């Protein structure tokens, strides 16, 4: 059985669990009054009460809006169930949803159950959760030490994003139907992460990384990929993994994974493959995909290797990402390229209206690339 709701010349139908058979119909194929009184009257009265509670707001609402209010009124709001539905439908970056699943798992640990109403998420609740995150409670976490403030802040931010999505779903400012009135994150005093360590390297340090003698194959691969990133304007490992497949390519054309889903140009960029990078492209095109099961396994290997390489060369906090930071710093501070040109080489975008008018000119990026790589020849 469905209950019809008509408003302003349009009708919508609300599902029920009630089933009618042939015996419940009269000779004109209408429901018998006894059936309506016995099975439908309670549900009809419930729907009328919901609509009547809206007062004059109901007059301004469409049939679809009335249906939304009616169907949500009896729906139990649960944070974890909402996230599960969101995760199934999520079309963005895979790493984003993996990170948010981990954050929600930490919230479940704190709650100690699998149910949480958004109305129970208050400022005090969040403050206690934040303190909980600072204190390691598992043996493996104890071995690693407490979570950094940056990690804690990232988890809190993930929870806030999901909470705001719930508010968007259950609150309708146009009709005044507000099921989640609280905004606990507004009063939360969030932890302050430590200032990001400087990852910029001098050109002498870049040369040292390029020329260092290494024995372990994994370290050699990591060093080669570091230099390949530097040669190719700071390309990220995930983009190398996904797009470095053609050893004969003249340019590396790819959509940056991190921002392709949020930019109108799909974060496309075309990077010239210079002579310095040619042998590395031939060596690693297709190799990365065969050797590593995932970007995560590649990044773990890179992280371990750069700890070792950093100790060998006396470079603190060395990481794969140092290549990208250093390329940008050298392009701006040593080569004196404009910030806009450096941003273009890094495949950043300001997403301004002006950007949509200007056609891409890859030669600008080529100039930035050549300027930085010429520093290696001095």
C-alpha positions in Angstrom: 0.0 0.0 0.0 1.1 3.6 -0.8 -0.4 6.7 0.7 -0.9 9.6 -1.8 -0.1 13.1 -0.8 -1.3 15.9 -3.1 -0.1 19.5 -2.9 -0.2 22.3 -5.5 -1.4 20.1 -8.3 1.3 17.4 -7.7 1.0 14.0 -6.0 3.7 11.9 -4.4 3.4 8.5 -2.7 4.6 7.4 0.7 5.4 3.7 1.1 3.9 1.6 3.9 4.3 -2.0 5.0 0.6 -2.6 4.7 -0.6 -5.2 2.2 -4.2 -5.5 0.8 -5.7 -8.5 -0.9 -8.7 -8.9 -3.2 -10.9 -9.6 -0.2 -10.2 -6.1 1.1 -11.7 -4.4 -1.9 -15.4 -3.6 -2.5 -17.3 -4.1 -5.8 -15.9 -0.8 -7.1 -12.3 -1.9 -6.3 -12.0 0.6 -3.5 -10.6 -0.3 -0.1 -13.3 -1.4 2.4 -13.9 1.0 5.3 -13.3 -1.7 7.8 -9.8 -2.3 6.3 -9.0 1.4 6.4 -10.1 1.7 10.0 -8.2 -1.4 11.1 -4.9 -0.9 9.2 -4.6 2.5 7.7 -6.2 4.9 10.2 -3.2 4.8 12.6 -0.7 5.6 9.9 -2.9 8.3 8.3 -3.3 10.0 11.7 0.5 9.9 12.2 1.1 11.6 8.9 -1.6 14.2 9.5 0.1 15.0 12.9 3.4 15.5 11.2 1.9 17.8 8.6 -0.2 19.7 11.2 2.9 20.3 13.3 4.4 22.2 10.4 1.7 24.9 10.8 1.7 27.5 8.0 5.0 26.3 6.7 3.2 23.4 5.1 1.4 25.8 2.8 4.7 26.9 1.3 6.1 23.4 0.8 5.9 21.3 -2.3 4.5 17.7 -2.3 8.1 16.5 -2.5 9.2 18.5 0.5 6.2 17.2 2.5 7.2 13.7 1.6 10.8 14.3 2.7 9.6 15.7 6.1 7.2 12.8 6.6 9.7 10.0 5.7 12.6 11.6 7.7 10.4 12.2 10.7 10.3 8.6 11.8 13.8 7.9 10.6 16.4 7.2 13.3 19.5 9.4 12.8 22.7 7.4 13.4 26.1 8.8 12.6 27.7 5.4 11.8 24.9 4.2 9.6 25.0 7.5 7.7 28.7 7.2 7.1 28.3 3.6 5.8 25.8 4.9 3.3 28.0 7.8 2.4 31.1 5.5 1.9 29.2 3.2 -0.4 28.2 6.1 -2.7 31.4 8.1 -2.5 32.9 8.8 -5.9 35.9 10.8 -4.8 39.4 9.8 -4.1 39.9 6.3 -2.7 42.5 7.5 -0.2 40.0 10.0 1.1 37.4 7.4 2.0 40.0 5.1 3.4 41.2 7.9 5.7 37.7 8.7 6.8 36.9 5.1 7.5 39.9 5.0 9.8 38.7 8.2 11.6 35.2 6.7 12.1 36.8 3.5 13.4 38.6 5.6 16.1 35.3 7.3 17.0 33.7 3.8 17.4 36.5 2.9 19.7 35.8 6.0 21.8 32.0 5.4 21.9 32.4 1.7 22.6 29.5 0.8 20.4 28.1 0.9 16.9 25.3 3.5 17.4 25.7 7.3 17.8 23.0 10.0 17.4 24.3 13.2 16.0 22.4 15.0 18.8 24.8 13.3 21.3 27.8 14.9 19.6 28.3 17.9 21.8 31.4 20.1 22.4 32.2 18.2 25.6 31.9 14.9 23.7 34.3 16.1 21.1 36.8 17.5 23.6 36.8 14.1 25.4 37.2 12.4 22.1 40.2 14.6 21.2 41.8 13.7 24.6 41.1 10.0 23.9 43.0 10.3 20.6 46.0 11.8 22.3 46.4 8.8 24.5 47.5 5.5 22.9 45.3 2.6 24.1 46.5 -0.3 21.9 49.8 -2.1 22.3 51.0 -1.2 18.8 50.1 2.4 19.3 52.0 2.5 22.6 55.0 1.2 20.8 54.8 4.0 18.3 54.0 6.6 20.9 51.0 9.0 21.1 49.4 10.3 17.9 50.7 13.6 16.7 48.6 16.7 16.9 48.4 16.7 13.1 46.9 13.2 13.1 44.5 14.1 15.9 43.4 17.2 14.0 42.9 15.2 10.7 40.7 12.7 12.5 38.6 15.5 14.1 38.3 17.2 10.7 37.1 14.0 9.1 34.4 13.6 11.7 33.4 17.3 11.2 33.0 16.8 7.5 30.7 13.8 8.0 28.7 15.6 10.7 28.2 18.6 8.4 27.0 16.2 5.6 24.4 14.8 8.1 23.2 18.3 8.8 22.9 19.0 5.1 20.7 15.9 4.7 18.5 16.2 7.8 18.1 20.0 8.0 16.0 22.1 5.6 16.4 25.8 6.2 13.8 26.6 3.5 11.0 24.9 5.4 12.4 25.4 8.9 12.7 21.6 9.5 15.9 21.4 11.5 16.5 18.0 13.0 20.2 18.6 13.9 20.3 22.1 15.4 23.6 21.6 17.2 27.0 22.7 15.8 29.4 21.4 18.5 32.6 22.0 16.4 32.1 25.7 16.6 33.1 25.8 20.3 35.7 23.0 20.2 39.2 24.1 20.9 41.1 22.0 18.4 44.7 20.9 18.9 47.3 22.9 17.2 49.7 20.8 15.0 53.4 21.5 15.1 54.8 23.6 12.3 55.6 21.4 9.3 59.2 20.6 9.1 61.2 22.3 6.3 61.5 19.8 3.5 63.4 22.1 1.2 66.9 20.9 0.1 69.8 22.9 -1.4 71.0 22.1 -4.9 74.1 20.6 -3.4 71.9 18.2 -1.3 70.0 17.2 -4.5 73.2 16.5 -6.2 74.4 14.4 -3.3 71.2 12.3 -3.4 71.6 11.9 -7.2 75.3 10.7 -6.9 75.3 8.7 -3.6 76.4 5.1 -4.0 73.7 2.7 -2.6 73.8 -1.1 -2.3 70.2 -2.1 -1.4 68.0 -2.4 -4.4 65.0 -0.8 -2.6 67.1 2.2 -1.7 68.3 2.6 -5.3 64.7 2.5 -6.5 63.7 5.1 -4.0 66.6 7.4 -4.9 65.8 7.0 -8.6 62.1 7.9 -8.1 63.1 10.9 -6.0 65.2 12.2 -8.8 62.5 11.3 -11.3 60.1 13.4 -9.3 62.6 16.3 -9.2 63.2 16.1 -12.9 59.4 16.0 -13.6 58.4 19.1 -11.6 57.7 17.3 -8.3 55.3 14.6 -9.6 53.8 12.6 -6.8 54.4 8.9 -6.4 50.7 8.0 -6.9 50.8 9.8 -10.3 54.0 8.0 -11.3 52.4 4.7 -10.3 49.3 5.4 -12.4 50.7 7.2 -15.4 54.4 6.2 -16.0 53.7 3.3 -18.4 55.2 4.3 -21.7 59.0 4.2 -21.9 59.0 5.9 -25.2 56.9 8.9 -24.1 58.2 12.3 -24.9 56.0 14.0 -22.3 54.3 12.7 -19.2 50.7 13.6 -19.6 48.5 12.8 -16.6 45.6 14.0 -14.4 46.9 14.6 -10.9 45.1 12.1 -8.7 44.9 14.3 -5.6 42.9 17.0 -7.2 41.5 15.6 -10.5 38.0 15.2 -9.0 37.7 18.7 -7.7 39.0 20.8 -10.7 37.2 21.7 -13.9 40.3 20.7 -15.9 40.6 17.4 -14.1 44.0 18.5 -13.0 45.6 17.6 -16.3 49.2 18.5 -16.9 51.8 17.8 -19.6 55.5 17.6 -18.4 58.4 17.4 -20.7 60.7 14.3 -20.2 64.2 15.9 -20.2 67.4 14.1 -21.1 68.2 13.7 -17.4 65.1 11.6 -16.8 65.2 9.6 -20.0 67.0 6.5 -18.6 64.9 6.5 -15.5 61.7 6.6 -17.6 62.9 3.6 -19.6 63.8 1.8 -16.4 60.7 2.4 -14.4 57.9 2.7 -17.0 55.7 -0.3 -16.2 58.1 -1.6 -13.6 56.4 0.2 -10.7 53.0 -1.4 -11.5 54.6 -4.9 -11.6 56.7 -4.5 -8.5 54.3 -2.9 -6.1 50.7 -4.0 -5.3 49.5 -0.5 -4.4 50.6 3.1 -3.9 50.5 2.5 -0.2 53.1 -0.3 -0.4 55.3 1.9 -2.7 55.1 4.8 -0.2 55.9 2.6 2.7 59.0 1.4 0.9 60.0 5.0 0.0 59.6 6.1 3.6 61.8 3.4 4.9 64.5 4.0 2.3 64.7 7.7 2.8 65.3 7.2 6.5 68.4 5.2 5.6 69.5 7.5 2.8 69.0 10.6 5.0 71.3 9.0 7.7 73.9 8.2 5.0 74.0 11.8 3.7 73.3 13.6 7.0 70.0 15.0 5.8 67.3 15.3 8.4 63.6 14.6 7.6 64.4 13.5 4.1 61.3 12.1 2.3 60.1 11.5 -1.2 58.0 14.7 -1.0 61.2 16.7 -0.4 61.8 16.5 -4.1 58.5 18.4 -4.8 59.1 21.0 -2.1 62.7 21.6 -3.2 61.8 21.9 -6.9 59.3 24.6 -6.0 61.7 26.4 -3.6 64.5 26.4 -6.1 62.3 27.6 -9.0 61.1 30.6 -6.9 64.1 31.5 -4.9 67.1 30.6 -7.1 65.6 30.9 -10.6 63.2 33.8 -9.7 60.2 32.4 -11.5 56.9 33.9 -10.5 54.7 32.2 -7.9 52.0 31.7 -10.6 54.5 29.9 -12.9 55.8 27.7 -10.1 52.2 26.9 -9.2 51.5 25.9 -12.8 54.6 23.6 -12.8 53.3 22.0 -9.6 49.9 21.5 -11.2 48.2 23.8 -8.6 45.2 25.8 -9.6 43.6 28.9 -8.0 40.3 28.1 -9.8 39.7 31.8 -10.5 37.5 33.0 -13.3 40.6 34.3 -15.1 42.1 30.8 -15.1 39.1 29.5 -17.2 39.8 32.2 -19.9 43.5 31.4 -20.3 44.5 28.5 -22.5 47.2 26.2 -21.2 50.7 27.0 -22.3 53.0 24.0 -21.4 56.1 26.0 -22.6 55.8 28.1 -19.4 56.1 24.9 -17.4 59.0 23.7 -19.6 60.8 27.0 -18.9 60.5 26.5 -15.1 61.6 22.9 -15.5 64.7 23.9 -17.6 65.6 26.6 -15.2 65.7 24.3 -12.1 67.5 21.5 -13.9 70.2 23.8 -15.2 71.1 24.4 -11.5 72.3 20.7 -11.5 74.8 21.5 -14.2 76.5 24.3 -12.4 
